[in-house]
Amino acid sequence: MNIAILHYSVPPIVGGVESVIAHHARMMSNDGHSVRYIAARGESMNGDISLTRIPLADSRHERVAHVKSQLDAGHVTADFESLRNELVQELQKSLVGVDVLIAHNVCSLNKNLALTAALHQLHQQKKLPRFILWHHDLAWTTPRYLPELHEGYPWNLLKTDWGNTTHVVVSELRQEELAGLMNLDPASIHVIANGVDMDRFYKLEDLTRDLLGKTRLLDASPILLLPVRVTPRKNIELALRTVAELKKDFPEAGLVVTGPLGPHNASNITYFEMLRGLRAQLNLEGSVHFLAELYDGFLPDEVIADFYRVGDALLFPSREEGFGIPLIEAAFSHLPAFCADIPPLRKLGMQDAVFFSPDEDPTHVAALIADYFKTSLPARLAMRARASFRWEAIYRQQISPLL
């Protein structure tokens, strides 16, 4: 699909809308769409996303500023009409071959009403492709803009439903405002929030991103981390049975075991096969991930640190440890720790970790974990944000179906 994204400016120009546009364009391009920017200022992105430059589409162009000063005073002049007509011609040329046009804010703010009017004229003449209006801000519901607005054309274009368009807003507040402004059914307005790029926010390693993509671990909630080698003394079977019980309260719960098979005992292969069989028996094949199945050898420390950053808790049921470095790493990562009550871990965790017997009933261990995630406000907020406000989830769940 050929998609055009229209705004006054695009990245690397710095702005909230520009940042959102960059994420949208990247994800659409990664999804196989052909994406182009249409704007006055900015640059193409990564060679894959081109920029069609229309200088008169700017909010700061000298002619646009002159016309805006006339409009702010309530005067619709020949200067406005001339600017609108030129923009009609420029837009028509820029939209050749486009299947979907997404206009960010240009049909809800009065930064360049000639551009708004040009789009409206083309839309009324049925000369636009499928048209999505993405509203971040609304001039008519924002007090600081009201002195610049007047009843009639072209100002009323910002509060009138043009028909045969798709409206998208970034919050329930904007949905309520737009519905009232345009006399629309709120259910007809799509609410698609802004998000966070976790890869960049956490500065994830390339290998981490690859492993997260293959496991889709970020869809789990909570994510339990078990950073150990696959060997019987690590008591990994208790972790699997605990996850099976935890899913009764948290159906999306997941576990990642980061380490390879222990290198010094051939019986570890037999143990690993037992764990894989147990995973299948417990119906956990989409929930419990052994990175040893995806990567041969020890993961670099930087990648292990990444998994601490994206995890929600340490689950550490070992029967035997000489020291217990994962508990200290969890502390540095601000993760709650649920640990087997063995002397080295008790000495490290003291009163600041949750302990259980390595032979504990997994139902009890799961209850300890569930109680924490039901009552911890930071943990609940983190899991909800990851499920709803990371860009990849937003794109997969809402933007791709919209397109």
C-alpha positions in Angstrom: 0.0 0.0 0.0 1.2 3.5 -0.8 0.8 5.8 2.2 1.4 9.5 2.5 1.8 11.2 5.8 1.1 15.0 5.8 2.1 17.6 8.3 3.7 21.0 8.4 7.1 19.5 9.2 8.5 16.0 9.8 11.7 14.7 11.5 14.4 15.6 12.2 12.4 18.7 13.1 11.8 18.3 16.8 8.2 18.2 18.0 5.7 15.9 19.6 3.7 15.3 16.5 6.9 14.9 14.4 8.1 12.2 16.8 4.8 10.3 16.5 5.0 10.6 12.7 8.5 9.1 12.7 7.4 6.1 14.7 4.3 5.6 12.5 6.4 5.8 9.3 9.0 3.4 10.5 6.5 0.8 11.5 4.4 1.1 8.4 7.6 0.8 6.3 8.7 -2.3 8.3 5.3 -3.8 7.6 5.9 -3.7 3.9 4.1 -0.5 3.0 5.5 2.3 0.8 5.6 5.4 2.9 6.3 9.0 1.9 6.3 12.2 3.9 4.6 15.4 2.6 5.8 18.5 4.4 7.5 21.8 4.1 10.4 21.0 6.4 12.3 17.9 7.4 14.2 15.1 5.7 13.6 11.6 4.2 14.2 8.8 6.6 16.7 5.9 6.2 16.4 6.1 2.4 13.2 4.1 2.6 10.8 6.9 3.4 10.9 9.8 1.0 10.0 13.4 1.5 7.9 15.4 -1.0 8.5 19.0 0.0 5.8 21.6 -0.3 7.1 24.9 1.1 3.7 26.4 1.3 2.5 23.6 3.6 4.6 25.2 6.4 3.2 26.8 9.4 6.0 29.4 9.3 6.3 30.3 5.6 6.3 34.0 5.1 3.1 34.0 2.9 1.4 31.6 5.3 2.2 33.9 8.3 0.9 36.9 6.3 -2.4 35.2 5.5 -2.7 33.9 9.1 -2.5 37.5 10.4 -5.4 38.5 8.1 -7.4 35.5 9.1 -6.7 36.1 12.8 -8.3 39.5 12.3 -11.3 37.9 10.7 -10.5 38.7 7.1 -10.7 36.2 4.2 -8.7 37.9 1.5 -7.5 37.3 -2.1 -4.2 36.3 -0.6 -5.8 33.4 1.2 -7.6 32.3 -1.9 -4.4 32.5 -4.0 -2.5 30.5 -1.4 -5.2 27.9 -1.2 -5.4 27.4 -4.9 -1.6 27.0 -5.2 -1.7 24.4 -2.5 -4.5 22.5 -4.3 -2.2 22.2 -7.3 0.8 21.1 -5.2 -1.1 18.5 -3.3 -2.6 17.0 -6.4 0.9 16.5 -7.8 2.2 15.1 -4.5 -0.5 12.6 -4.1 -0.2 10.8 -7.4 -0.2 7.0 -6.8 -1.1 7.4 -3.1 -3.7 4.9 -1.6 -4.0 6.5 1.9 -3.4 10.0 3.0 -2.9 10.6 6.8 -3.0 14.2 7.8 -1.7 15.0 11.2 -3.3 18.1 12.9 -3.6 20.1 9.7 -7.4 19.7 9.7 -7.9 20.5 13.3 -5.5 23.5 14.0 -5.4 26.9 12.3 -1.7 27.0 11.7 -2.2 27.0 8.0 -5.9 27.3 7.1 -5.1 27.6 3.4 -3.7 24.1 3.5 -6.8 22.9 5.4 -9.0 24.6 2.8 -7.0 23.0 -0.1 -7.5 19.6 1.4 -11.2 20.2 1.9 -11.6 21.4 -1.7 -9.9 18.3 -3.1 -11.9 16.0 -0.8 -15.2 17.6 -1.9 -14.1 17.1 -5.5 -13.3 13.4 -4.7 -9.7 14.0 -5.8 -8.1 12.7 -2.6 -7.2 9.0 -1.8 -8.7 7.4 1.3 -8.4 10.2 3.9 -7.4 9.7 7.6 -7.5 12.8 9.8 -5.2 12.2 12.9 -6.1 14.8 15.5 -3.6 15.5 18.3 -4.9 19.0 19.1 -8.2 20.8 18.4 -8.1 24.6 18.0 -11.8 25.1 18.7 -11.6 23.4 22.2 -8.3 25.1 23.2 -8.7 28.5 24.9 -5.5 30.0 23.7 -6.6 29.6 20.0 -10.1 30.9 20.4 -9.1 34.6 19.9 -7.8 33.6 16.4 -11.0 31.8 15.3 -14.2 33.2 13.8 -17.5 31.7 12.7 -17.7 30.9 9.0 -15.3 29.7 6.3 -12.5 28.7 6.6 -12.4 28.5 10.4 -15.4 26.2 10.6 -13.6 23.6 8.5 -11.8 22.8 11.8 -15.1 21.8 13.6 -17.1 20.3 10.8 -17.1 16.6 9.8 -16.3 16.6 6.1 -17.9 13.2 5.5 -16.3 10.0 4.1 -13.2 10.4 6.3 -11.7 8.4 9.2 -11.1 10.4 12.4 -8.3 9.3 14.8 -7.6 11.0 18.1 -4.9 10.3 20.7 -6.9 10.2 23.9 -10.4 9.7 25.2 -10.5 13.4 26.1 -9.9 14.3 22.4 -12.5 11.8 21.4 -15.1 13.5 23.7 -14.1 16.9 22.4 -14.2 16.0 18.8 -17.5 14.2 19.1 -19.1 17.3 20.7 -17.5 19.7 18.2 -18.6 17.8 15.1 -21.7 16.2 16.4 -20.3 12.7 15.9 -20.9 9.4 17.6 -17.9 8.9 19.8 -17.7 5.3 18.8 -17.1 6.4 15.2 -13.8 8.1 16.3 -10.7 5.8 16.7 -8.7 6.4 19.8 -5.0 5.4 19.1 -2.6 6.5 21.9 1.0 7.6 21.5 3.6 5.1 22.7 7.2 4.4 23.6 9.8 2.7 21.5 11.1 0.2 24.0 14.2 -0.7 21.9 15.4 2.9 22.0 14.2 3.7 25.5 16.1 0.8 26.9 18.9 0.9 24.3 18.5 -2.8 23.6 21.2 -4.8 21.9 20.6 -6.1 18.4 20.6 -9.7 19.7 18.2 -8.8 22.5 15.8 -7.3 19.9 16.1 -10.5 17.8 15.3 -12.7 20.8 12.4 -10.6 22.0 11.0 -10.6 18.5 11.2 -14.4 18.2 9.7 -15.1 21.6 7.2 -12.2 21.6 8.1 -12.1 25.3 7.0 -8.4 25.6 3.4 -9.5 25.1 3.7 -11.4 28.4 2.5 -9.9 31.7 4.2 -10.3 34.1 7.6 -11.3 32.6 9.4 -13.6 35.1 13.2 -13.8 34.6 15.3 -16.9 35.4 18.9 -16.1 34.3 20.5 -19.5 34.9 22.1 -22.4 33.1 19.9 -25.4 32.3 21.0 -27.9 35.0 19.0 -29.8 37.6 20.3 -27.9 40.6 18.6 -24.8 39.3 15.2 -26.4 40.0 13.7 -25.0 36.8 10.8 -27.4 36.9 9.4 -25.5 39.9 9.5 -22.3 37.9 7.5 -24.0 35.1 4.9 -25.3 37.5 4.7 -22.0 39.2 4.0 -20.2 35.9 1.2 -22.7 35.1 -0.4 -21.8 38.4 0.2 -18.1 38.1 -1.6 -18.1 34.7 -4.9 -18.7 36.6 -4.6 -15.1 37.9 -2.5 -13.7 35.1 -3.3 -15.5 31.9 -0.5 -13.7 30.0 2.3 -14.6 32.5 5.5 -15.6 30.9 9.0 -17.0 31.9 12.3 -16.7 30.1 15.3 -18.9 31.0 18.3 -17.2 29.6 21.2 -19.6 30.1 22.5 -22.5 27.9 22.8 -26.1 29.1 25.3 -26.7 31.8 28.6 -27.5 30.0 30.1 -30.2 32.3 27.4 -32.9 32.6 25.9 -34.8 29.7 22.8 -35.5 31.9 21.8 -31.8 31.4 20.6 -32.8 27.9 18.2 -35.3 29.5 17.1 -32.7 32.0 16.5 -30.2 29.2 14.3 -32.7 27.3 12.4 -33.3 30.5 11.8 -29.6 30.9 10.6 -29.3 27.3 8.2 -32.2 27.9 6.9 -30.6 31.0 6.4 -27.3 29.2 4.2 -29.1 26.6 2.4 -31.1 29.3 1.5 -27.8 31.1 0.5 -26.1 27.9 3.2 -23.4 28.3 4.8 -23.6 24.9 3.9 -19.9 24.1 4.7 -18.8 27.7 7.9 -20.3 28.8 11.0 -19.5 26.6 14.4 -21.2 26.8 16.8 -19.0 25.0 19.0 -22.0 24.6 16.6 -23.1 21.8 17.3 -19.8 20.0 21.0 -19.1 20.7 23.9 -21.4 21.2 26.2 -20.5 24.0 26.3 -17.8 26.8 24.6 -14.6 26.1 26.7 -11.4 26.4 26.4 -9.6 29.7 24.8 -6.6 27.8 22.0 -8.9 26.6 21.4 -10.4 30.0 21.2 -6.8 31.4 18.6 -6.0 28.7 16.4 -8.9 30.0 16.6 -7.5 33.5 15.4 -4.2 32.1 12.4 -5.7 30.4 11.5 -8.2 33.1 9.0 -7.7 35.9 10.5 -10.0 38.5 13.2 -12.5 39.3 12.1 -16.0 39.9 15.1 -17.9 41.4 14.1 -21.4 42.7 17.7 -22.9 42.9 18.4 -25.8 45.2 22.1 -24.9 45.4 24.1 -21.7 44.8 27.6 -20.7 45.8 26.7 -17.0 45.8 23.6 -16.0 43.8 24.6 -13.1 41.5 21.1 -13.0 39.9 19.7 -11.7 43.1 22.2 -8.8 43.2 21.6 -8.1 39.5 17.8 -8.0 40.2 18.5 -5.5 42.9 20.5 -3.2 40.6 17.6 -3.6 38.1 14.9 -2.7 40.7 13.2 -6.0 40.2 11.3 -7.8 43.0 13.0 -11.1 43.8 11.2 -14.4 44.6 13.9 -16.9 45.7 14.4 -20.3 47.1 15.2 -20.1 50.8 18.7 -21.4 50.8 21.6 -19.9 52.9 23.5 -17.9 50.2 20.3 -16.3 48.9 18.9 -15.7 52.4 22.2 -14.0 53.3 22.0 -11.7 50.2 18.3 -11.0 50.3 17.8 -10.7 54.0 14.3 -9.1 54.6 14.2 -7.6 51.0 13.3 -10.6 49.0 10.4 -13.1 49.1 11.5 -16.6 50.0 10.0 -20.1 49.6 11.3 -23.6 50.0 12.8 -25.2 46.9 10.3 -28.0 47.5 7.3 -25.6 47.9 4.0 -26.3 46.3 4.0 -24.3 43.1 0.5 -23.1 44.0 1.9 -21.3 47.0 4.8 -19.8 45.0 2.4 -18.5 42.4 0.2 -17.0 45.1 3.2 -15.1 46.5 3.9 -13.7 43.0 0.3 -13.0 42.2 -0.2 -11.1 45.5 2.7 -8.8 44.6 1.5 -8.0 41.1 -2.1 -7.4 42.3 -1.0 -4.9 44.9 2.1 -3.1 43.5 1.1 0.1 41.7 4.4 0.5 39.9 4.3 -3.1 38.7 0.7 -2.9 37.6 1.4 0.4 35.7 4.5 -1.1 34.0 2.6 -4.2 32.8 -0.3 -2.1 31.5 2.0 0.3 29.8 3.9 -2.4 28.1 0.7 -4.1 26.9 -1.0 -0.9 25.6 1.6 1.9 25.1 4.6 0.4 23.3 4.7 1.3 19.6 4.9 -2.2 18.3 1.8 -3.3 20.2 -0.1 -0.1 19.2 0.8 -0.7 15.6 -0.1 -4.4 15.6 -3.4 -4.0 17.5 -4.7 -0.7 16.1 -2.8 1.0 13.3 -2.4 -2.0 11.0 -6.1 -2.9 11.2 -7.0 0.7 10.5 -4.8 0.7 7.4 
